[in-house]
Amino acid sequence: MMKTVKWALCCALFSYGTAASANDIFQLQSPAFGDNALMEKKFAGNADNNPNCTGENISPALVWNNPPVNTKSFALVVHDPEGAKGLGVTHLVAYNISPSATGFAENDLRDGKGYTGGKNTPGNLRWHGPCPPPGSGAHHYTFTLIATSLAPDLPEGLDRDALFGKLKGHTLAAAGLIGRFGQ
């Protein structure tokens, strides 16, 4: 009987420890849309030279929690793997984000607040909302937040590949969120 009680107590403590640590997972979320949910049209790009950019180019609010303890900066990349007919389109490259930051308010990414801008596929240094062509289905916009061991002093203008080259060997953890949008 005593052996059974000890076993049950051990299992309960193990389960509690596992559940408690699940709450400590590095997470990225948006109050504007759930993971793998459709994003509103207002978040789509707005460009006179692209008829597929039918939105307001509003950048969504993002929040995160439980980053690794030794985080010295964050980087955020938003990428559409279905864009450019499968070659992919990067909509945002942001880095040198303060280790004390816990999110971005709506339009911070569009307005360049709280980060150093890297070059996205359209060639600018800020949020460029989704512009998928009609009939191509709902694309997946992958928001990847990376906790790094690098001081926030990388130079402006790094594209996605150059940023990843700088981050190699300096990443601590990543958290992701997918928003979908189609026309």
DRENKOL-64966 format. One record per residue (C-alpha): x, y, z. Coordinates in steps of 0.25 Angstrom, whole numbers, padded with zeros to 4 digits, always signed. Layout:
! DRENKOL-64966
XYZ ...
***
This chain:
! DRENKOL-64966
+0000+0000+0000 +0011+0010+0004 +0019+0007-0009 +0006+0010-0017 +0004+0023-0010 +0019+0027-0012 +0017+0023-0027 +0004+0032-0028 +0011+0044-0021 +0023+0043-0030 +0014+0042-0043 +0006+0054-0038 +0019+0062-0035 +0025+0059-0048 +0012+0063-0055 +0011+0076-0047 +0026+0079-0051 +0023+0076-0066 +0010+0085-0066 +0017+0096-0058 +0029+0096-0068 +0019+0096-0080 +0015+0110-0075 +0029+0115-0077 +0030+0112-0092 +0035+0124-0100 +0022+0128-0107 +0019+0138-0118 +0004+0143-0119 -0004+0154-0125 -0017+0160-0120 -0021+0162-0134 -0022+0147-0139 -0020+0133-0133 -0009+0124-0138 -0012+0119-0152 -0024+0128-0153 -0028+0138-0164 -0023+0152-0162 -0032+0164-0165 -0031+0171-0179 -0025+0184-0171 -0012+0176-0169 -0010+0174-0184 +0000+0183-0191 -0004+0196-0198 +0005+0200-0210 +0000+0208-0222 +0010+0200-0231 +0004+0186-0227 -0011+0184-0230 -0010+0171-0220 -0007+0181-0209 -0022+0184-0205 -0021+0186-0190 -0017+0198-0180 -0002+0192-0177 -0005+0192-0162 +0004+0184-0155 -0002+0175-0144 +0001+0176-0129 +0010+0165-0124 +0013+0160-0110 +0023+0150-0105 +0026+0144-0091 +0036+0134-0085 +0049+0137-0093 +0062+0130-0089 +0068+0137-0077 +0081+0141-0084 +0074+0148-0096 +0082+0160-0100 +0073+0164-0112 +0062+0159-0121 +0060+0158-0136 +0047+0156-0143 +0045+0151-0157 +0031+0150-0164 +0032+0141-0177 +0022+0136-0187 +0027+0123-0192 +0016+0122-0203 +0019+0136-0208 +0026+0138-0221 +0020+0125-0226 +0027+0117-0216 +0041+0124-0215 +0036+0132-0203 +0034+0147-0199 +0040+0153-0186 +0031+0164-0181 +0039+0168-0169 +0053+0167-0164 +0054+0174-0150 +0066+0172-0140 +0073+0179-0129 +0060+0178-0121 +0062+0181-0106 +0063+0169-0097 +0053+0176-0088 +0043+0177-0099 +0030+0168-0098 +0023+0172-0111 +0020+0182-0121 +0007+0191-0122 -0001+0192-0134 +0007+0199-0145 +0020+0199-0137 +0026+0190-0148 +0020+0199-0159 +0026+0211-0153 +0040+0206-0149 +0038+0207-0134 +0046+0198-0125 +0055+0191-0135 +0066+0193-0146 +0060+0190-0159 +0066+0180-0169 +0063+0179-0184 +0050+0171-0187 +0047+0166-0201 +0040+0178-0206 +0053+0186-0202 +0049+0194-0190 +0053+0194-0175 +0039+0193-0169 +0026+0184-0169 +0021+0181-0183 +0007+0175-0181 +0002+0163-0190 -0001+0164-0204 -0004+0151-0210 -0010+0150-0224 -0025+0147-0225 -0027+0132-0227 -0014+0127-0220 -0021+0123-0207 -0018+0127-0193 -0003+0129-0191 +0003+0126-0178 +0011+0138-0172 +0021+0132-0162 +0025+0141-0151 +0037+0136-0144 +0043+0143-0132 +0057+0139-0128 +0064+0141-0115 +0079+0143-0117 +0091+0144-0109 +0096+0156-0117 +0096+0171-0112 +0086+0179-0120 +0096+0186-0129 +0095+0180-0143 +0096+0190-0154 +0083+0194-0161 +0079+0188-0175 +0082+0173-0173 +0073+0164-0181 +0068+0151-0176 +0080+0143-0181 +0090+0152-0175 +0083+0153-0162 +0082+0138-0161 +0097+0138-0164 +0100+0147-0152 +0090+0140-0143 +0097+0126-0146 +0103+0121-0133 +0096+0132-0125 +0081+0127-0124 +0075+0123-0111 +0061+0120-0115 +0050+0123-0125 +0035+0125-0124 +0026+0125-0136 +0012+0130-0140 +0005+0128-0153 -0005+0137-0159 -0012+0134-0172 -0017+0143-0183 -0023+0142-0197 -0031+0149-0207 
***
